[in-house]
C-alpha cells in the first residue's frame, strides 16, 4: 500500500508541497485538507483582489486535483484538543503516515501599544480577508474609514491596502473585488492616506513595482517626506527611484493625497469615546514626535500564529526545523515552518526541501497500513471535494457582476449548499 500523506492547508505552501512530493514519488497518496469548503487559501482570500495575475497560480494548482491524483478534502477543522475543531491533530496523525502543517500564519501581528483596541484600528490581514469575502471575516465596510486613513507599515501588504483605498470608481475592472466593497470605498470619500513605517525609504520592505502601481490611479496627489534619512544611499536604489516617480504628481483636481513618511515608530493611538482620533509616532532616537489625525489606522506589520495547532511548542521542540521536521511523521512547510517572510513563489523552494526530507524518511518505512482518507470519509458526512469546488467556481463565474471575473459566495452556508448539492439555493 502506498504511503499516505495529509497536508493541512490548501494554499500555496500546501499545493507546492504536493507538487514537489509527486515529482519525487508519484506513487504517494496525497490528500490536501482545509477547514474551508474550497481550496487555494491565501490565493483566494489573501492576495489583493485586483492582482488577478498573482491569483492565476490557482490554475497551476488545479492540475494537482485534475491530473495528478491529489485529493482535496474541505470543510474539516483540525486543531489541538484545546481549541475545539472536528478532529485533533493527534487523531489525524493516527490516520496518515505523514502529516504536514502548511496552514500559514493567519493572525495580524499587534503593535503592542496603547489604544490598539479602539474602534477604527484594523489589521491588514483582517481587512484583506473581508475585501476577498472570506466566509469567516466580519464586516469591515470601508465606508467607516472616514476621510483620513493611516497605514502603519511599508511592506507589500501595506502597498496593497493603499492602492485599493486610493483607487477611484471604475478602477477595479477585471478583478474579483466585489462591487459592494468598491461602492463603500467610493462612499467613504477618503481625502488623505498616510503611509508610515520605521525604516528609511531606501531600506523599506516594499517592492518598487508596488509603489509605481499606486501611481497609476487617476487624480492622486503624492507627498514624499523624510528622504533626508536616505542621504548617502546608492544612486541606483530602486526604492528611491520608485518614490521619485510619484514625487511632484499633484493634479489640480486631486481627489486624495497619499503621503509617504519614513523613520517613524508608533507609540500610542488616541481616541475619544472608544473611537480612534489620532496616531502618535516618534523617531527611533526620540528626537522628534509626530501626531497624525486619523479616522482609521490599518496595521500592516506582519502576521503571527493563532495557536490552534500549537505552532510555538511544535517549532520549539522540532527535531530539524530547517528541513521541516517537527517530530516523527510530522512536518511543517511555508510560513508555518519559517515564519512570516517570503512571497508566494518563494514557497516553491521551501516545499522542495521539505518534500525531500519527507521522501527520505519514508524510504525506511514499511508499506502503509494507515486508513487515510477512508477513515475521514466514514466519520464525517459534510466534507467537500474538488468536484464540489468546481460547482462553486462555476457558479461564481456565471453570476459575476459586470466588470468582474467572479462574484464570490460570501458564507459557508451558501458554499456548502452548492458544494453538497443541497436544496438551498446560494444567494
Helices and strands as residue ranges (DSSP letters): E 4-8, H 12-24, E 29-33, H 41-45, H 52-55, H 57-66, E 71-73, E 78-79, G 81-83, E 87-88, H 89-95, E 98-101, E 107-108, E 121-123, H 124-131, G 142-145, E 148-152, H 156-166, H 179-188, E 192-197, G 201-203, H 208-214, E 220-224, G 227-230, H 238-246, E 256-262, E 264-272, E 275-283, E 289-293, E 296-299, E 303-304, H 311-316, G 321-323, E 325-327, E 330-332, H 335-338, H 346-362, H 373-379, H 386-398, H 412-419
